[in-house]
Amino acid sequence: MDSRVVPQAPRDHPQRIELANEIHARPPEPLETPERVTYLALAVDKAERERERAHLAALCEHFGVPPPPSHVNHFSTRLGRLRLKWEWHTEFTGYGFYVQGLGPNEFEEPATTLLPPGWLTAIPGHTIAAAHVIVAKHDGDDSYASTLARYFPNNPVAGAEIGAGAGYAFTDFFIYEDGYERFLILDRNLAARQAGRMAKGLFEIEAYRLMALFGLPVAREQAPRAAEVEQALAALTGHIAHDRGGDEALLASLTTLAAQVEHAIDASQYRFSASRAYYDLVGARIAELRERPVPGIQTIEEFMSKRLAPAMATIASVGERLSDLAERVARASNLLSTRVEIAREKQNQTLLESMESRARLQLRLQETVEGLSIAAITYYGAGLIGYLANGVSASGYHLDHDIAVAVAIPLIAIPVALALKRVRRKLGYHQQ
């Protein structure tokens, strides 16, 4: 007996199990030929999520099976003869209904006929994609003409060998009177899980294709607005180029244009980014089919490149156009802002020069006033000395009036001038 202790791994990261199990999320449902499948993708907003879960729980209760736990986002169970697969995606919910065997009318008797009356139409949300799938055994006829004519009357068909030749997949991508598209999978030697992967890939191609196209109405709405902004921007840049003045008003108009472009980008950026992501998923799912062309029939990849790619190019074009407009408006605004700033600097320089000139004139006037003040103070001071000299002479002491006044003038003028200079220095004045 081996008594060795198996060493334990270090403590798990809190998200290790969740992230490790993500690779096993939403596995395909194995399909045993023959089989009927119905797939639905519904856009369900946040307000309807709980009602959707309750509706699903009611279906499980009807068939006496446990409902999905509240924390899961994918769930599968058996409802009598019917098998159900339910998946939450970011923007839509997918329902898959599976039943063994083919009815006599095939597409006219889908798997959903086994659901309780009214349950299907009461699912919360709005249908994005709906498709019936028939998985049948390949009869060995490589012409396909009679088979395709029976399943897809009067419509051109796209399809190819799939799974590197293990089967075939065909569809016309038309929505029939019952509101469903039709897919036909012919089993040459498909394993059950391989058939399930092929069917799941076809479902997701259709759901992701339509989700990608949700950006097209937004692009069509934003294209005329982008054209209006382009025309307005061209007119404004023409004014800027010809220097017709009114730069402040032009800058205000450019600011308004910038706000319009940013609003358009904010209103469309998420949808355009989502469309690109869904389009990439469509390409990935098509690649997983591993198509081989069938003579005379275009492959699903060719069909998408001719029908979906132009719409995606339109979406990408409008998105790039808005981004380019934002950059052009920003460049024009920067150019005009620089010009306005230069004009303001010139105005400020002129104003400063004018203020400096006025300051010099004021200083000269002040110096003149100071000189006059010294003269006036000296004059009045000398006059007082003259009166003093006359008084002294009248008292009997001879003091010459003119000599006294002459001596008093410098004795008064010099201290007054020095005092004014000291006052001017304290007040911060200096000669220029």
Sequence and secondary structure as in RCSB ss.txt:
>XXXX:A:sequence
MDSRVVPQAPRDHPQRIELANEIHARPPEPLETPERVTYLALAVDKAERERERAHLAALCEHFGVPPPPSHVNHF
STRLGRLRLKWEWHTEFTGYGFYVQGLGPNEFEEPATTLLPPGWLTAIPGHTIAAAHVIVAKHDGDDSYASTLAR
YFPNNPVAGAEIGAGAGYAFTDFFIYEDGYERFLILDRNLAARQAGRMAKGLFEIEAYRLMALFGLPVAREQAPR
AAEVEQALAALTGHIAHDRGGDEALLASLTTLAAQVEHAIDASQYRFSASRAYYDLVGARIAELRERPVPGIQTI
EEFMSKRLAPAMATIASVGERLSDLAERVARASNLLSTRVEIAREKQNQTLLESMESRARLQLRLQETVEGLSIA
AITYYGAGLIGYLANGVSASGYHLDHDIAVAVAIPLIAIPVALALKRVRRKLGYHQQ
>XXXX:A:secstr
             TTHHHHHHGGGSS      SSEEEEEEEEE  HHHHHHHHHHHHHHHHHHT     TT SEE
EEEETTEEEEEEE SS EEEEEEEES  TTGGGS GGGGS TTTTTTSSSEEEEEEEEEEEE  S SS HHHHHH
HSTTS  EEEEETTTTEEEEE     TTS EEEEEEESS  HHHHHHHHHHHHHHHHHHHHHHTHHHHHHHHHHH
HHHHHHHHHHHHHHHHHT S HHHHHHHHHHHHHHHHHHHHHHHHHHHHHHHHHHHHHHHHHHH  B BTTBB H
HHHHHHHHHHHHHHHHHHHHHHHHHHHHHHHHHHHHHHHHHHHHHHHHHHHHHHHHHHHHHHHHHHHHHHHHHHH
HHHHHHHHHHHHHHHHHHHTT    HHHHHHHHHHHHHHHHHHHHHHHHHHTT    
